[in-house]
Amino acid sequence: MLPEIVIRLIYNAYRKEMDRMFGCIFCRIAAREKPGKILYEDEKCFVLQDINPQAPVHLLVIPHRHITSLNEDSDQHKELLGHLLAVAARMAKQQGIDGTGYRVVINTNAEAGQTVFHLHVHLLGGRVLRWPPG
C-alpha cells in the first residue's frame, strides 16, 4: 500500500493532466459550459458553493482569469488577490457569518490540499472552526 501522500500526489498530477486535456472545471463553469450555481459574479471573479462543503457555509471565490496557484507571480496579481478577499468578506456578510466569524483559505499545491489547479479562495463559516486546521 502506498503512503497517503504519494497517492494524493499521483491523483493531483492526474487531475492537472485532465485539466490540461479537457479544460479547467472552473473555467468551464465561468464560460457556462458546465453547470454551477453562481451566487455572485463581477468582471473579475465569481462565487460558487463548494460541492464538498466542510462547514455550513463553504463558498469558493474564483477569479475569471486562470491562475494555476498562488505561486504564479503573486506580484502581478496583487489587485486581483485583494479583490478576491474583499468579495469573500462581502459574501461572509451576505451569508450572515461576518459577526460570528469565518475563515478564508487558499490551498496551494497538492500537499496543501489543492485539487483544482485554478487559484480559488475558500470561505468557511457557520460553525466553530478549530485550530490548527488539517
N, CA, C and O atoms as a GROMACS GRO file, in nm:
protein
  536
    1MET      N    1   0.085  -0.119   0.000
    1MET     CA    2   0.000   0.000   0.000
    1MET      C    3   0.088   0.124   0.000
    1MET      O    4   0.181   0.136   0.080
    2LEU      N    5   0.058   0.216  -0.089
    2LEU     CA    6   0.134   0.341  -0.098
    2LEU      C    7   0.093   0.435   0.014
    2LEU      O    8  -0.022   0.436   0.056
    3PRO      N    9   0.188   0.514   0.063
    3PRO     CA   10   0.152   0.615   0.164
    3PRO      C   11   0.050   0.714   0.107
    3PRO      O   12   0.049   0.740  -0.013
    4GLU      N   13  -0.034   0.767   0.194
    4GLU     CA   14  -0.140   0.858   0.151
    4GLU      C   15  -0.085   0.977   0.072
    4GLU      O   16  -0.147   1.018  -0.026
    5ILE      N   17   0.026   1.031   0.113
    5ILE     CA   18   0.082   1.148   0.044
    5ILE      C   19   0.120   1.114  -0.100
    5ILE      O   20   0.101   1.196  -0.190
    6VAL      N   21   0.172   0.995  -0.124
    6VAL     CA   22   0.208   0.952  -0.259
    6VAL      C   23   0.082   0.936  -0.343
    6VAL      O   24   0.079   0.977  -0.460
    7ILE      N   25  -0.020   0.878  -0.286
    7ILE     CA   26  -0.148   0.862  -0.356
    7ILE      C   27  -0.204   0.998  -0.394
    7ILE      O   28  -0.250   1.016  -0.506
    8ARG      N   29  -0.201   1.095  -0.300
    8ARG     CA   30  -0.252   1.230  -0.328
    8ARG      C   31  -0.170   1.298  -0.437
    8ARG      O   32  -0.226   1.366  -0.523
    9LEU      N   33  -0.039   1.281  -0.434
    9LEU     CA   34   0.046   1.343  -0.537
    9LEU      C   35   0.016   1.286  -0.675
    9LEU      O   36   0.008   1.360  -0.773
   10ILE      N   37  -0.001   1.153  -0.682
   10ILE     CA   38  -0.035   1.088  -0.810
   10ILE      C   39  -0.171   1.136  -0.857
   10ILE      O   40  -0.188   1.169  -0.974
   11TYR      N   41  -0.268   1.139  -0.766
   11TYR     CA   42  -0.403   1.183  -0.801
   11TYR      C   43  -0.401   1.327  -0.853
   11TYR      O   44  -0.464   1.357  -0.954
   12ASN      N   45  -0.330   1.415  -0.784
   12ASN     CA   46  -0.327   1.556  -0.825
   12ASN      C   47  -0.254   1.575  -0.957
   12ASN      O   48  -0.291   1.663  -1.036
   13ALA      N   49  -0.150   1.496  -0.983
   13ALA     CA   50  -0.084   1.502  -1.114
   13ALA      C   51  -0.182   1.459  -1.222
   13ALA      O   52  -0.186   1.518  -1.330
   14TYR      N   53  -0.260   1.356  -1.193
   14TYR     CA   54  -0.364   1.310  -1.287
   14TYR      C   55  -0.465   1.420  -1.312
   14TYR      O   56  -0.501   1.446  -1.427
   15ARG      N   57  -0.511   1.486  -1.205
   15ARG     CA   58  -0.609   1.595  -1.219
   15ARG      C   59  -0.553   1.710  -1.303
   15ARG      O   60  -0.624   1.766  -1.387
   16LYS      N   61  -0.426   1.746  -1.280
   16LYS     CA   62  -0.364   1.853  -1.359
   16LYS      C   63  -0.364   1.816  -1.508
   16LYS      O   64  -0.393   1.900  -1.593
   17GLU      N   65  -0.332   1.691  -1.537
   17GLU     CA   66  -0.328   1.646  -1.677
   17GLU      C   67  -0.468   1.646  -1.737
   17GLU      O   68  -0.486   1.684  -1.853
   18MET      N   69  -0.568   1.605  -1.660
   18MET     CA   70  -0.707   1.608  -1.709
   18MET      C   71  -0.749   1.752  -1.737
   18MET      O   72  -0.815   1.779  -1.838
   19ASP      N   73  -0.712   1.845  -1.648
   19ASP     CA   74  -0.743   1.987  -1.672
   19ASP      C   75  -0.679   2.034  -1.802
   19ASP      O   76  -0.741   2.105  -1.881
   20ARG      N   77  -0.555   1.995  -1.823
   20ARG     CA   78  -0.484   2.036  -1.943
   20ARG      C   79  -0.553   1.981  -2.068
   20ARG      O   80  -0.566   2.051  -2.168
   21MET      N   81  -0.596   1.856  -2.061
   21MET     CA   82  -0.657   1.791  -2.177
   21MET      C   83  -0.801   1.836  -2.202
   21MET      O   84  -0.840   1.857  -2.317
   22PHE      N   85  -0.878   1.850  -2.096
   22PHE     CA   86  -1.022   1.872  -2.113
   22PHE      C   87  -1.069   2.010  -2.067
   22PHE      O   88  -1.186   2.043  -2.084
   23GLY      N   89  -0.983   2.088  -2.011
   23GLY     CA   90  -1.020   2.221  -1.966
   23GLY      C   91  -1.048   2.226  -1.817
   23GLY      O   92  -1.099   2.130  -1.758
   24CYS      N   93  -1.015   2.335  -1.759
   24CYS     CA   94  -1.034   2.358  -1.616
   24CYS      C   95  -1.183   2.365  -1.583
   24CYS      O   96  -1.259   2.433  -1.652
   25ILE      N   97  -1.224   2.294  -1.479
   25ILE     CA   98  -1.366   2.293  -1.442
   25ILE      C   99  -1.416   2.432  -1.407
   25ILE      O  100  -1.528   2.467  -1.443
   26PHE      N  101  -1.335   2.514  -1.338
   26PHE     CA  102  -1.378   2.649  -1.303
   26PHE      C  103  -1.391   2.737  -1.426
   26PHE      O  104  -1.485   2.816  -1.437
   27CYS      N  105  -1.298   2.722  -1.520
   27CYS     CA  106  -1.307   2.799  -1.645
   27CYS      C  107  -1.431   2.758  -1.724
   27CYS      O  108  -1.496   2.842  -1.786
   28ARG      N  109  -1.462   2.630  -1.721
   28ARG     CA  110  -1.579   2.581  -1.794
   28ARG      C  111  -1.709   2.627  -1.730
   28ARG      O  112  -1.806   2.656  -1.800
   29ILE      N  113  -1.711   2.635  -1.596
   29ILE     CA  114  -1.830   2.689  -1.528
   29ILE      C  115  -1.847   2.836  -1.560
   29ILE      O  116  -1.957   2.882  -1.589
   30ALA      N  117  -1.736   2.912  -1.555
   30ALA     CA  118  -1.742   3.055  -1.586
   30ALA      C  119  -1.791   3.080  -1.728
   30ALA      O  120  -1.862   3.177  -1.755
   31ALA      N  121  -1.751   2.991  -1.820
   31ALA     CA  122  -1.793   3.004  -1.961
   31ALA      C  123  -1.933   2.946  -1.986
   31ALA      O  124  -1.982   2.946  -2.098
   32ARG      N  125  -1.996   2.897  -1.879
   32ARG     CA  126  -2.130   2.837  -1.886
   32ARG      C  127  -2.132   2.709  -1.969
   32ARG      O  128  -2.235   2.672  -2.025
   33GLU      N  129  -2.017   2.642  -1.978
   33GLU     CA  130  -2.009   2.513  -2.045
   33GLU      C  131  -2.045   2.399  -1.950
   33GLU      O  132  -2.085   2.292  -1.995
   34LYS      N  133  -2.032   2.422  -1.821
   34LYS     CA  134  -2.066   2.326  -1.716
   34LYS      C  135  -2.160   2.395  -1.618
   34LYS      O  136  -2.149   2.516  -1.597
   35PRO      N  137  -2.253   2.320  -1.559
   35PRO     CA  138  -2.344   2.384  -1.464
   35PRO      C  139  -2.271   2.419  -1.334
   35PRO      O  140  -2.177   2.352  -1.292
   36GLY      N  141  -2.317   2.523  -1.273
   36GLY     CA  142  -2.267   2.566  -1.143
   36GLY      C  143  -2.355   2.677  -1.091
   36GLY      O  144  -2.389   2.769  -1.165
   37LYS      N  145  -2.392   2.669  -0.965
   37LYS     CA  146  -2.478   2.771  -0.905
   37LYS      C  147  -2.392   2.890  -0.867
   37LYS      O  148  -2.327   2.889  -0.762
   38ILE      N  149  -2.392   2.992  -0.950
   38ILE     CA  150  -2.312   3.112  -0.925
   38ILE      C  151  -2.393   3.205  -0.836
   38ILE      O  152  -2.501   3.251  -0.873
   39LEU      N  153  -2.338   3.234  -0.717
   39LEU     CA  154  -2.405   3.316  -0.618
   39LEU      C  155  -2.374   3.465  -0.635
   39LEU      O  156  -2.450   3.551  -0.593
   40TYR      N  157  -2.260   3.493  -0.697
   40TYR     CA  158  -2.215   3.631  -0.717
   40TYR      C  159  -2.120   3.629  -0.836
   40TYR      O  160  -2.048   3.532  -0.859
   41GLU      N  161  -2.121   3.739  -0.912
   41GLU     CA  162  -2.027   3.749  -1.022
   41GLU      C  163  -2.004   3.895  -1.054
   41GLU      O  164  -2.096   3.977  -1.050
   42ASP      N  165  -1.879   3.928  -1.085
   42ASP     CA  166  -1.845   4.060  -1.137
   42ASP      C  167  -1.742   4.039  -1.248
   42ASP      O  168  -1.719   3.926  -1.291
   43GLU      N  169  -1.680   4.146  -1.295
   43GLU     CA  170  -1.588   4.135  -1.407
   43GLU      C  171  -1.459   4.060  -1.372
   43GLU      O  172  -1.388   4.014  -1.462
   44LYS      N  173  -1.428   4.047  -1.243
   44LYS     CA  174  -1.302   3.983  -1.203
   44LYS      C  175  -1.317   3.842  -1.147
   44LYS      O  176  -1.224   3.762  -1.155
   45CYS      N  177  -1.433   3.811  -1.090
   45CYS     CA  178  -1.447   3.680  -1.022
   45CYS      C  179  -1.592   3.638  -1.014
   45CYS      O  180  -1.684   3.712  -1.050
   46PHE      N  181  -1.610   3.516  -0.964
   46PHE     CA  182  -1.744   3.463  -0.937
   46PHE      C  183  -1.736   3.376  -0.812
   46PHE      O  184  -1.628   3.335  -0.771
   47VAL      N  185  -1.852   3.348  -0.754
   47VAL     CA  186  -1.859   3.273  -0.629
   47VAL      C  187  -1.953   3.155  -0.647
   47VAL      O  188  -2.064   3.169  -0.698
   48LEU      N  189  -1.907   3.038  -0.603
   48LEU     CA  190  -1.986   2.914  -0.606
   48LEU      C  191  -1.993   2.853  -0.467
   48LEU      O  192  -1.908   2.881  -0.383
   49GLN      N  193  -2.093   2.769  -0.444
   49GLN     CA  194  -2.093   2.684  -0.326
   49GLN      C  195  -2.000   2.568  -0.353
   49GLN      O  196  -1.999   2.513  -0.463
   50ASP      N  197  -1.920   2.530  -0.253
   50ASP     CA  198  -1.831   2.415  -0.268
   50ASP      C  199  -1.916   2.288  -0.279
   50ASP      O  200  -2.014   2.273  -0.206
   51ILE      N  201  -1.879   2.197  -0.370
   51ILE     CA  202  -1.957   2.074  -0.387
   51ILE      C  203  -1.929   1.972  -0.277
   51ILE      O  204  -2.001   1.873  -0.263
   52ASN      N  205  -1.823   1.995  -0.198
   52ASN     CA  206  -1.789   1.909  -0.086
   52ASN      C  207  -1.770   1.997   0.038
   52ASN      O  208  -1.657   2.012   0.086
   53PRO      N  209  -1.879   2.055   0.090
   53PRO     CA  210  -1.865   2.154   0.196
   53PRO      C  211  -1.807   2.098   0.325
   53PRO      O  212  -1.841   1.988   0.369
   54GLN      N  213  -1.717   2.177   0.386
   54GLN     CA  214  -1.654   2.140   0.511
   54GLN      C  215  -1.710   2.221   0.628
   54GLN      O  216  -1.663   2.208   0.742
   55ALA      N  217  -1.809   2.304   0.601
   55ALA     CA  218  -1.876   2.386   0.702
   55ALA      C  219  -2.013   2.422   0.646
   55ALA      O  220  -2.036   2.409   0.526
   56PRO      N  221  -2.106   2.466   0.734
   56PRO     CA  222  -2.238   2.504   0.683
   56PRO      C  223  -2.232   2.609   0.572
   56PRO      O  224  -2.311   2.606   0.478
   57VAL      N  225  -2.137   2.702   0.582
   57VAL     CA  226  -2.110   2.796   0.474
   57VAL      C  227  -1.973   2.761   0.419
   57VAL      O  228  -1.874   2.771   0.491
   58HIS      N  229  -1.966   2.720   0.294
   58HIS     CA  230  -1.838   2.690   0.229
   58HIS      C  231  -1.851   2.733   0.084
   58HIS      O  232  -1.904   2.662  -0.001
   59LEU      N  233  -1.800   2.854   0.059
   59LEU     CA  234  -1.807   2.912  -0.074
   59LEU      C  235  -1.668   2.921  -0.135
   59LEU      O  236  -1.568   2.924  -0.063
   60LEU      N  237  -1.663   2.925  -0.266
   60LEU     CA  238  -1.538   2.942  -0.339
   60LEU      C  239  -1.544   3.073  -0.415
   60LEU      O  240  -1.639   3.098  -0.490
   61VAL      N  241  -1.443   3.157  -0.396
   61VAL     CA  242  -1.431   3.282  -0.470
   61VAL      C  243  -1.324   3.256  -0.576
   61VAL      O  244  -1.208   3.230  -0.542
   62ILE      N  245  -1.362   3.265  -0.703
   62ILE     CA  246  -1.278   3.217  -0.813
   62ILE      C  247  -1.256   3.330  -0.914
   62ILE      O  248  -1.352   3.388  -0.964
   63PRO      N  249  -1.130   3.361  -0.945
   63PRO     CA  250  -1.107   3.464  -1.047
   63PRO      C  251  -1.144   3.410  -1.186
   63PRO      O  252  -1.127   3.291  -1.214
   64HIS      N  253  -1.195   3.498  -1.271
   64HIS     CA  254  -1.222   3.458  -1.410
   64HIS      C  255  -1.090   3.422  -1.479
   64HIS      O  256  -1.084   3.327  -1.558
   65ARG      N  257  -0.987   3.496  -1.449
   65ARG     CA  258  -0.856   3.472  -1.509
   65ARG      C  259  -0.798   3.342  -1.453
   65ARG      O  260  -0.794   3.324  -1.331
   66HIS      N  261  -0.754   3.253  -1.540
   66HIS     CA  262  -0.697   3.126  -1.496
   66HIS      C  263  -0.556   3.150  -1.444
   66HIS      O  264  -0.463   3.177  -1.520
   67ILE      N  265  -0.542   3.137  -1.313
   67ILE     CA  266  -0.413   3.143  -1.245
   67ILE      C  267  -0.401   3.008  -1.175
   67ILE      O  268  -0.488   2.973  -1.095
   68THR      N  269  -0.297   2.934  -1.202
   68THR     CA  270  -0.286   2.798  -1.151
   68THR      C  271  -0.282   2.792  -0.999
   68THR      O  272  -0.354   2.712  -0.938
   69SER      N  273  -0.201   2.875  -0.937
   69SER     CA  274  -0.192   2.876  -0.790
   69SER      C  275  -0.135   3.009  -0.744
   69SER      O  276  -0.101   3.096  -0.824
   70LEU      N  277  -0.127   3.023  -0.613
   70LEU     CA  278  -0.070   3.144  -0.555
   70LEU      C  279   0.078   3.159  -0.589
   70LEU      O  280   0.133   3.269  -0.579
   71ASN      N  281   0.141   3.052  -0.629
   71ASN     CA  282   0.282   3.056  -0.669
   71ASN      C  283   0.304   3.130  -0.800
   71ASN      O  284   0.417   3.167  -0.832
   72GLU      N  285   0.199   3.152  -0.876
   72GLU     CA  286   0.211   3.210  -1.009
   72GLU      C  287   0.221   3.363  -1.000
   72GLU      O  288   0.119   3.431  -1.004
   73ASP      N  289   0.340   3.416  -0.988
   73ASP     CA  290   0.372   3.558  -0.987
   73ASP      C  291   0.269   3.643  -0.914
   73ASP      O  292   0.196   3.720  -0.975
   74SER      N  293   0.265   3.628  -0.782
   74SER     CA  294   0.168   3.700  -0.699
   74SER      C  295   0.179   3.851  -0.712
   74SER      O  296   0.078   3.921  -0.700
   75ASP      N  297   0.300   3.905  -0.736
   75ASP     CA  298   0.316   4.049  -0.752
   75ASP      C  299   0.231   4.102  -0.866
   75ASP      O  300   0.174   4.211  -0.857
   76GLN      N  301   0.223   4.026  -0.972
   76GLN     CA  302   0.145   4.066  -1.090
   76GLN      C  303  -0.005   4.066  -1.061
   76GLN      O  304  -0.081   4.135  -1.128
   77HIS      N  305  -0.047   3.990  -0.961
   77HIS     CA  306  -0.189   3.971  -0.934
   77HIS      C  307  -0.234   4.036  -0.803
   77HIS      O  308  -0.339   4.000  -0.750
   78LYS      N  309  -0.158   4.132  -0.751
   78LYS     CA  310  -0.190   4.193  -0.621
   78LYS      C  311  -0.333   4.249  -0.617
   78LYS      O  312  -0.408   4.221  -0.524
   79GLU      N  313  -0.369   4.326  -0.717
   79GLU     CA  314  -0.501   4.388  -0.719
   79GLU      C  315  -0.611   4.282  -0.721
   79GLU      O  316  -0.710   4.293  -0.649
   80LEU      N  317  -0.593   4.180  -0.804
   80LEU     CA  318  -0.693   4.074  -0.813
   80LEU      C  319  -0.704   3.998  -0.680
   80LEU      O  320  -0.815   3.968  -0.636
   81LEU      N  321  -0.591   3.966  -0.618
   81LEU     CA  322  -0.594   3.894  -0.491
   81LEU      C  323  -0.667   3.975  -0.384
   81LEU      O  324  -0.745   3.920  -0.307
   82GLY      N  325  -0.642   4.105  -0.380
   82GLY     CA  326  -0.714   4.191  -0.287
   82GLY      C  327  -0.864   4.191  -0.314
   82GLY      O  328  -0.945   4.190  -0.222
   83HIS      N  329  -0.899   4.192  -0.441
   83HIS     CA  330  -1.040   4.190  -0.480
   83HIS      C  331  -1.107   4.060  -0.434
   83HIS      O  332  -1.220   4.062  -0.386
   84LEU      N  333  -1.037   3.948  -0.450
   84LEU     CA  334  -1.093   3.820  -0.408
   84LEU      C  335  -1.123   3.820  -0.258
   84LEU      O  336  -1.226   3.770  -0.214
   85LEU      N  337  -1.031   3.877  -0.179
   85LEU     CA  338  -1.052   3.884  -0.034
   85LEU      C  339  -1.168   3.978   0.000
   85LEU      O  340  -1.247   3.948   0.090
   86ALA      N  341  -1.180   4.089  -0.071
   86ALA     CA  342  -1.292   4.181  -0.048
   86ALA      C  343  -1.425   4.114  -0.081
   86ALA      O  344  -1.523   4.133  -0.009
   87VAL      N  345  -1.428   4.036  -0.188
   87VAL     CA  346  -1.550   3.963  -0.224
   87VAL      C  347  -1.581   3.857  -0.119
   87VAL      O  348  -1.698   3.837  -0.085
   88ALA      N  349  -1.479   3.790  -0.067
   88ALA     CA  350  -1.501   3.690   0.039
   88ALA      C  351  -1.566   3.757   0.161
   88ALA      O  352  -1.659   3.702   0.219
   89ALA      N  353  -1.517   3.875   0.200
   89ALA     CA  354  -1.575   3.948   0.313
   89ALA      C  355  -1.720   3.988   0.284
   89ALA      O  356  -1.806   3.978   0.372
   90ARG      N  357  -1.746   4.033   0.162
   90ARG     CA  358  -1.883   4.070   0.123
   90ARG      C  359  -1.975   3.949   0.131
   90ARG      O  360  -2.089   3.960   0.178
   91MET      N  361  -1.927   3.834   0.084
   91MET     CA  362  -2.009   3.713   0.087
   91MET      C  363  -2.031   3.665   0.231
   91MET      O  364  -2.138   3.613   0.263
   92ALA      N  365  -1.930   3.681   0.318
   92ALA     CA  366  -1.946   3.645   0.459
   92ALA      C  367  -2.060   3.726   0.521
   92ALA      O  368  -2.142   3.674   0.595
   93LYS      N  369  -2.062   3.855   0.488
   93LYS     CA  370  -2.170   3.941   0.539
   93LYS      C  371  -2.305   3.896   0.484
   93LYS      O  372  -2.403   3.886   0.557
   94GLN      N  373  -2.309   3.868   0.354
   94GLN     CA  374  -2.432   3.824   0.289
   94GLN      C  375  -2.483   3.693   0.350
   94GLN      O  376  -2.604   3.673   0.362
   95GLN      N  377  -2.391   3.603   0.388
   95GLN     CA  378  -2.427   3.473   0.445
   95GLN      C  379  -2.456   3.482   0.595
   95GLN      O  380  -2.498   3.383   0.656
   96GLY      N  381  -2.434   3.599   0.654
   96GLY     CA  382  -2.463   3.619   0.796
   96GLY      C  383  -2.360   3.563   0.891
   96GLY      O  384  -2.390   3.537   1.008
   97ILE      N  385  -2.236   3.542   0.843
   97ILE     CA  386  -2.132   3.487   0.930
   97ILE      C  387  -2.025   3.590   0.965
   97ILE      O  388  -1.926   3.556   1.031
   98ASP      N  389  -2.043   3.714   0.921
   98ASP     CA  390  -1.942   3.816   0.948
   98ASP      C  391  -1.932   3.848   1.096
   98ASP      O  392  -1.823   3.881   1.144
   99GLY      N  393  -2.040   3.840   1.170
   99GLY     CA  394  -2.038   3.871   1.312
   99GLY      C  395  -1.986   3.758   1.399
   99GLY      O  396  -1.924   3.782   1.502
  100THR      N  397  -2.012   3.634   1.358
  100THR     CA  398  -1.970   3.519   1.440
  100THR      C  399  -1.830   3.472   1.405
  100THR      O  400  -1.760   3.418   1.491
  101GLY      N  401  -1.788   3.492   1.282
  101GLY     CA  402  -1.653   3.455   1.241
  101GLY      C  403  -1.651   3.362   1.122
  101GLY      O  404  -1.744   3.285   1.099
  102TYR      N  405  -1.543   3.372   1.048
  102TYR     CA  406  -1.524   3.289   0.929
  102TYR      C  407  -1.376   3.275   0.900
  102TYR      O  408  -1.293   3.348   0.956
  103ARG      N  409  -1.344   3.183   0.814
  103ARG     CA  410  -1.205   3.158   0.775
  103ARG      C  411  -1.194   3.169   0.624
  103ARG      O  412  -1.284   3.127   0.550
  104VAL      N  413  -1.084   3.227   0.578
  104VAL     CA  414  -1.053   3.240   0.436
  104VAL      C  415  -0.925   3.160   0.412
  104VAL      O  416  -0.825   3.182   0.480
  105VAL      N  417  -0.928   3.069   0.315
  105VAL     CA  418  -0.816   2.978   0.292
  105VAL      C  419  -0.784   2.972   0.143
  105VAL      O  420  -0.874   2.968   0.059
  106ILE      N  421  -0.654   2.973   0.111
  106ILE     CA  422  -0.608   2.946  -0.025
  106ILE      C  423  -0.512   2.827  -0.015
  106ILE      O  424  -0.404   2.838   0.041
  107ASN      N  425  -0.553   2.713  -0.070
  107ASN     CA  426  -0.466   2.595  -0.074
  107ASN      C  427  -0.374   2.608  -0.196
  107ASN      O  428  -0.420   2.641  -0.306
  108THR      N  429  -0.247   2.583  -0.176
  108THR     CA  430  -0.150   2.595  -0.285
  108THR      C  431  -0.073   2.464  -0.301
  108THR      O  432   0.009   2.428  -0.217
  109ASN      N  433  -0.102   2.396  -0.408
  109ASN     CA  434  -0.041   2.269  -0.448
  109ASN      C  435  -0.094   2.150  -0.369
  109ASN      O  436  -0.168   2.166  -0.271
  110ALA      N  437  -0.055   2.032  -0.412
  110ALA     CA  438  -0.116   1.907  -0.368
  110ALA      C  439  -0.106   1.882  -0.217
  110ALA      O  440  -0.205   1.844  -0.155
  111GLU      N  441   0.010   1.902  -0.159
  111GLU     CA  442   0.025   1.871  -0.016
  111GLU      C  443  -0.058   1.962   0.072
  111GLU      O  444  -0.086   1.928   0.187
  112ALA      N  445  -0.096   2.078   0.022
  112ALA     CA  446  -0.182   2.170   0.097
  112ALA      C  447  -0.330   2.142   0.072
  112ALA      O  448  -0.416   2.205   0.134
  113GLY      N  449  -0.360   2.050  -0.019
  113GLY     CA  450  -0.499   2.013  -0.045
  113GLY      C  451  -0.559   2.074  -0.170
  113GLY      O  452  -0.680   2.061  -0.192
  114GLN      N  453  -0.479   2.142  -0.254
  114GLN     CA  454  -0.534   2.197  -0.378
  114GLN      C  455  -0.566   2.082  -0.473
  114GLN      O  456  -0.478   2.003  -0.508
  115THR      N  457  -0.692   2.073  -0.514
  115THR     CA  458  -0.732   1.967  -0.606
  115THR      C  459  -0.775   2.022  -0.742
  115THR      O  460  -0.771   1.949  -0.841
  116VAL      N  461  -0.816   2.148  -0.747
  116VAL     CA  462  -0.844   2.214  -0.874
  116VAL      C  463  -0.734   2.318  -0.892
  116VAL      O  464  -0.720   2.409  -0.810
  117PHE      N  465  -0.657   2.305  -0.999
  117PHE     CA  466  -0.541   2.391  -1.018
  117PHE      C  467  -0.577   2.517  -1.096
  117PHE      O  468  -0.526   2.546  -1.204
  118HIS      N  469  -0.668   2.590  -1.032
  118HIS     CA  470  -0.711   2.724  -1.071
  118HIS      C  471  -0.728   2.793  -0.936
  118HIS      O  472  -0.813   2.755  -0.856
  119LEU      N  473  -0.647   2.894  -0.911
  119LEU     CA  474  -0.650   2.964  -0.782
  119LEU      C  475  -0.793   2.992  -0.740
  119LEU      O  476  -0.875   3.034  -0.822
  120HIS      N  477  -0.824   2.968  -0.613
  120HIS     CA  478  -0.955   3.000  -0.558
  120HIS      C  479  -0.944   3.017  -0.408
  120HIS      O  480  -0.856   2.960  -0.343
  121VAL      N  481  -1.033   3.096  -0.355
  121VAL     CA  482  -1.037   3.128  -0.212
  121VAL      C  483  -1.155   3.054  -0.152
  121VAL      O  484  -1.268   3.065  -0.200
  122HIS      N  485  -1.130   2.979  -0.045
  122HIS     CA  486  -1.236   2.913   0.030
  122HIS      C  487  -1.284   3.007   0.139
  122HIS      O  488  -1.203   3.065   0.211
  123LEU      N  489  -1.414   3.024   0.151
  123LEU     CA  490  -1.476   3.097   0.260
  123LEU      C  491  -1.554   2.996   0.343
  123LEU      O  492  -1.649   2.935   0.293
  124LEU      N  493  -1.515   2.978   0.469
  124LEU     CA  494  -1.577   2.879   0.556
  124LEU      C  495  -1.632   2.945   0.681
  124LEU      O  496  -1.568   3.034   0.737
  125GLY      N  497  -1.751   2.903   0.724
  125GLY     CA  498  -1.808   2.956   0.847
  125GLY      C  499  -1.939   2.888   0.879
  125GLY      O  500  -1.979   2.792   0.813
  126GLY      N  501  -2.004   2.940   0.981
  126GLY     CA  502  -2.131   2.881   1.023
  126GLY      C  503  -2.117   2.775   1.130
  126GLY      O  504  -2.215   2.714   1.170
  127ARG      N  505  -1.996   2.753   1.176
  127ARG     CA  506  -1.969   2.661   1.287
  127ARG      C  507  -1.835   2.703   1.348
  127ARG      O  508  -1.763   2.784   1.290
  128VAL      N  509  -1.804   2.648   1.464
  128VAL     CA  510  -1.676   2.676   1.527
  128VAL      C  511  -1.568   2.608   1.446
  128VAL      O  512  -1.576   2.488   1.420
  129LEU      N  513  -1.467   2.683   1.405
  129LEU     CA  514  -1.355   2.630   1.327
  129LEU      C  515  -1.236   2.615   1.421
  129LEU      O  516  -1.188   2.714   1.476
  130ARG      N  517  -1.189   2.497   1.438
  130ARG     CA  518  -1.080   2.468   1.532
  130ARG      C  519  -0.945   2.507   1.473
  130ARG      O  520  -0.931   2.525   1.352
  131TRP      N  521  -0.848   2.520   1.560
  131TRP     CA  522  -0.711   2.548   1.520
  131TRP      C  523  -0.619   2.452   1.591
  131TRP      O  524  -0.641   2.429   1.710
  132PRO      N  525  -0.521   2.396   1.530
  132PRO     CA  526  -0.483   2.414   1.391
  132PRO      C  527  -0.572   2.332   1.298
  132PRO      O  528  -0.625   2.228   1.337
  133PRO      N  529  -0.587   2.380   1.174
  133PRO     CA  530  -0.666   2.305   1.076
  133PRO      C  531  -0.589   2.184   1.026
  133PRO      O  532  -0.470   2.170   1.054
  134GLY      N  533  -0.657   2.097   0.954
  134GLY     CA  534  -0.591   1.983   0.891
  134GLY      C  535  -0.549   1.886   0.984
  134GLY      O  536  -0.492   1.784   0.944
   0.00000   0.00000   0.00000
